[in-house]
């Protein structure tokens, strides 16, 4: 567990000064020029043939401002890239391109095949970025998490949650869901991850019974993961600084997809001219190049961006302590017991204790036993003497678990015991109500 002593979460002001070191070179002027040309070509096609219902939805999206959140734009770009790749698959080409009858159609077919490879490369770069960034945030959180049963439970919870999310995606694909259906689910899942991160920071929801136990989870960590995605939090500086170029690229790829969609449906009646195909080819080339440049740049910014800074730098020292230990004196010849009632199998019994030492080091006996509802006793942890110990185990039965500190072997010395124990119910994902999902 890395130390957070003297640290506070990053502030928006600090990120502003940090980002000053990482200016993003402006996008090529070709982005705006080609976006305008693509939109104009799409408008020309619509003058000759009204849009279908699906096309109307895409036209409406192209007419709106791109999303404000950085990650939502990433998912939008990923969705549109995949939709364009789908349209560029030979089986989805207009018949005139699948079996070209003119040299001009043959040239267009060759150009389309090259565009597919460029977009697949951009898609792979984006997928890798998203995966790496997600792992980095989670691993950073775990670095500052106490390396005990809580870290294990949080990892298990995340792994189980990700398996469930993948099963949901597989179900959509296997049922014949569209690319849009899949990405609508993927974005919902991304928002679920954000919600879980906020729950971890505020010790609510699935983590309500977890983060408050034993050696306190650093308050600075909880503050960070609770605040990281606030609308006016540190990440808003990121959106203000690096959002505009990404928004332009999101708009551009939306226009490109729109033109492909409109053109394919109207190819027989309004076949794209050679110079129009050249505009599309150049637009995809510029988009892929500039988008990959942005991803490479933002990857470096994110990789070097700190999550915590010193309180002196932030100018706001906040301390937190959620370590709630108890202290008792165990007389010579006596023992001290704590009973925990376990009502659910797979609960966790956890403890952390130490003796407050004087001039000479002392130890104390410790053991754990369970009495089930039938009155039968089972030794869970055999007797052993410790100066201090921290541990946990997963329960395999319901009943009364008794933690015993034994000082009966001592004739003269009482022991000053400092301890914290608790029973943590099984970690399960809460069932969301319909109102919560809509909110």
N, C-alpha and C positions, 0 to 999 in steps of 0.2 A: 504494500500500500504506500503510494507516494505521499509525501507530507504536503499539507496545504497551509501550514502555519504561516501567518502573515500575508496570505493571499486573499484576494477577493475576485469575483467574476469580472470578466472584461466589461468595460463600459463603452457606450457608443462614442464618447469623446476620444477614448483611447483608440478604438478601431479607426476613427477618422484620421488620427495622426499616423496610425500604422499603414492604412491604405494609401496615404500620401507617398509612401515608398514604392507603391506598386501601381503606377498609372497605366491604364490600358490604352494602347495606341488606337486611335479612332478606326472604325471600320472603313473599309474601302468605299469610295464614293459610288462604286459599282453596285453596292447593296441597295441604296435608295433608287438609283437610276433603273436598275433591272427590276426592282420591285414594282416601280411605277409602270414599266413597260408590260410586265406580266399582268398586272391588274387591268391595264388598258386592253390587252388581247382577250382577257376573260370577258370584259364588258362587251367587246365586239361580238363574241360568240353568243352572248345572252340576247343581243338585239335580234338575232335571227331565230332563236328558239328559247322559249321560256324555261326556267329551271324546274327540275323535279323537286319533290319534297326533300330528299336527301341533299340535293344541291343547294336548296334554299337554306338549310341549316348551316352548310359550309360557307355560303355567301355571308350569312349573318355573322358567323365567327370571324371571317376575314374582315368584316366591317367594324368589329369591336376592337378596343384596346387590348393588347395581350395581358395576361394575368400579372399581378404585382409581385407575387412571390417568386423568388429565384427557382426554387425546386419545382414549382408548378409549371414554369416555362420550360424547364428541362424535360418534364414528362410530356408537355405539349409538342416540343420538338421531336421527341422520340416517337410519339404517336404519328405525327405527320410524315416523318421519314419512313416509318414502316408502311404507312398507307401508300406512299409514292412508290416504294419498292414493290408493293403488291401490284400496283397498276403497271409497273414496268416489267413484270413477269411476262414472258412471251405469250403464255396462254391467255393473258388478259389484254393483249394488244388488240386493236381493231383488226378485222380480217385483212384489210388492205396492207397492213404492215406485217402480219404473220406470213403472208404469201405475196410479197411485193411484185407488182407487175411493171413498175417503172424504175429507172435508175434512181430517181429522187426518193422513192419509198424505200429502196434498198439502203441508200445512204442513211435515211432516218432510222432504220432498224439497227444499223451498226452503232449509230450514235446513242440510241436508247440503251443498248447493252452496256456501253461504257459508263453511262450515267448510273446504272444499277450498282456497279462495283464501287463507284465513288461514294454513293449513299450508304452502302453496306459498311464501308470503312468508317464513315462518320457515326453510324449507329453503334458500331463496336466501341469506338472511342467514348461515346456518351454512356453506354452501359457500364463500361469499366470505371468511368469517373463516378457514377452514382454508387456503384458497389463499394469502391474504395472509400468514398466520403462517408458512407453510412457506417462502414466498419471502423473508420478512424474515430468518429464521434463516440460510438459504443465502447471502443477500446480505451479511449481517454476517460470516459466515465468509470470504467472498471479499474483503471489504474489508480484512481483515488478512492475506490470503494474498499472497505476492509476485506482482506483476503481470507474470509471465513465462509460459513455456510450461506451468508446472504449473497455473496458474489456468485456462489454455485447456483443458488435458487434463481437469481436474476438471469444468469446465462441459460439455465434450463427453461425458464419462462420465455425468454426471447427465442430460443430454438424451437420450442413448441409452437409459439405464436407464428414464426416464420413458416413452419411446416403446414400449419393450418391455412396461412395465406396462400401458399403455393398450391395447396389442394383446392382452394377456391378458384384460383386462376385456371387450373387444369380442368375443373368442372365447367367453367365458361367455354373453354376451347373445345372440350369434348362434346358439349351440347350444341356446337355450331355457332357460338357467339362471334360477333364481328370483332375486328380490331378495335373499334371504338368501345365496344362493350368491355373488352379486356382492359383497356386503358382507363376507363371510368372506374373499374374495380381497383386497378393498381393505384390510382390517385386516392381513392377512398382508403386503401390500405396504408398509404403514406401518411394520411391524416391520422389514422389510428396509431401509427408509430409516434407521431408528434404528441398525441394525447397520452400515450403510455409514458413518454419521456417526461411530460408535465406531471403525470401521476407519481412518477418516481421522485420528482423534485419536491412535491408537496405531500408525499406519503399518503396518497389516496388511491382509490380504486384497487387494482390488482396488487399494489404495493403497500396498501394501508397497514397490513399486519407485519410488514417486513423490515422497512428501513429504520424503525425506531429502536430496534433491539440491540443489545450488547454494545460493544465498543462503538460509540456513536459514529454514524456516517457523517463526514465533515459537512458542516452547514454550508460552507462555501460551494461544495459540490451540488447540494440540493438547490441552493439559490441559482447556480448557473443553469442547471438543466430545467428549472422551472421558468427562467426568464429568457432563455436563448431565442425562442421563436415569438416573443411578444411582438405585437404590431408596432410598438414604438421602442422595442428593445434594441440590443446591439446589432441584430441582424438587419434592422431597418437601414442602418448606415451602409451595409453591404448592398441592399436593394437600391438605395439612392445612388451609390457610386458605380456599381457595375450592372444595374438593371437596364438602363437605356440601350446599350449595344445589344444585349440579349433580347430585349423586346423587339428591336428591329429585325433580328434574325428569326424570331418567332413569327413575326408578320410575314417575312419573306417566304419562309417555308410553307406557310398557310396559303399564300398566293400561288406558289408553284404547284401545290397539290390541287388547288382549285382549278387551275388552268388544265392540268392533266385530266382531271375528272370531267370537266366540261368538254374538252377536246375529244376524249375517247368516245363519248356518247354521240358526238356530232361529226365524227370523222368522215363518214361517207358524204354528208351534205356540205360540210365546211372543213375540208382537210387543211391542216396547217401547211402554210407555204414554207419553202426552204428557209427563208430568212426568219420566220417565226420559230421554226425548230432550232435555228441557231441561237435565238434569244433564250429559249428554254435550256438549251445545252449550256450556254454561258451562265445562266442564272443558277443552275444546279452546281456548276463548277465553282462559282464565286461563293455560293452559300456553304458548300461543303468545306471549302478552304477556310473561310472566315469563322465558321462555327467550330471547326477543329482548333483553330488558333485561339478562340475564346476559351474553349474547354481546357486546352493546355495551360493557358495563362491562369485561369481561375483555380485550376488544380494546384498550381504552385502557391498561389495566394492562400488557399485553404490549408495546404500542408504546413505552411510556416506560421499560420495565424495562431496566436496563443489563446487559450481558454481562460487562463487566470493570470492576474498581475498582482504586484505587491500593493498593499494598502496605501503605501506612501504615494505610489504612482497614481492610483485611483483617487487619492485624497478622501477616502471614505473607509475607515476601518470599521468593519463589522465583525463581531465575534459571536459564535454560536456554540452551545454545548448541550448536547442531548444525551450525555452519559449520566444515567440515573443509577448510581451504585448505592448500595446499602452497606453499613458497617455495623458489625456486632462483635461482642467479646464472647469467646467460647471458653468457659472456665476449665481449669484442669480437672480431668476425670469425667468430663461431660461431652456431649455431642450436640450439634445444631442441625436441624432439619428444615427443609423447604419442600412442600408438597405442591405438585402441579397436576390438575385434573385434565386428562386428555380425552376428548370426545370424538376425535377423528383419527383414523389410521393415516399414516404418512404425514402426521404433524412433525414438527422439529422441536426437540428439547435442546436448549442451548444454554451455556453457562460461561462465565468468565470470573475468576476469583484470584485473589492473592492475599498473602499475609502481610500486614504492616510490620516490618521488621524493626527490631530495636538494636541493641548492641551485639546480639548474637542471632544468627539466622535460625529460623524455626520452620517446621513443616506441620502439616495436618493431614489426617486421613480423609479420603473422599471416595464415595461410591454412589451408585444409583440403582434403585430397585423399583419394580412395578408390582402393584397389587391389582389384579383384574377384577371385573364386577363380581366374579364368583368367589373372591377372597384368596385366590392363589397368588403366591409371591414368586417373582422371577428376578434374579440378579441380572441387571442390564450392564452395569459397568463395575468390574471387580474392584475391591478395596485396594487403594494404593495411596502412598503419602506424597504430598506435593508442597512446594513453597508457593507455587502459582500454577494455574492451568486454564486453558480456554478450549472448549470443545462443543460438539453437538452430535446428535444422531437422529435418524428418522425412525419414528415409532412404528411398530408392527402390530400393536394391539391397543385397545382402549383401556383406560384405567387410571389409577392414582400413581403417579411417578414421584418417588421420594428421593431427593438429593440430600445426602448425609455427609456432614463434615464431622469427623471423629477426633476428639481430643482425650478419649478415655485412657489412652496409654500414658499420658503425661501426669505426673504426680504433683508437680509444682507450678508449671507454666500455663497461664491462660494465653489464648491466641486472639489477636486482633484481626478479624476477617473482613475483607472488603469484597463484595460480590455483586453480581447481577445475573439473574436467570430469567428465562421465560419459555413459554410454550407458543410456538408459531403454527397456526392452522395451515393446512395445505394451501399452496398458492394456486388459485384458479382464476381464469379470466372472467370478469363480470359480464353478465348478459345485459346488453344495452337495450334500453327501451327505444321505441320508435321515435319519440320526441328527442332523445339524446342523439340518435343518428341524424335526424334532420337538422339539429342545431349545430 
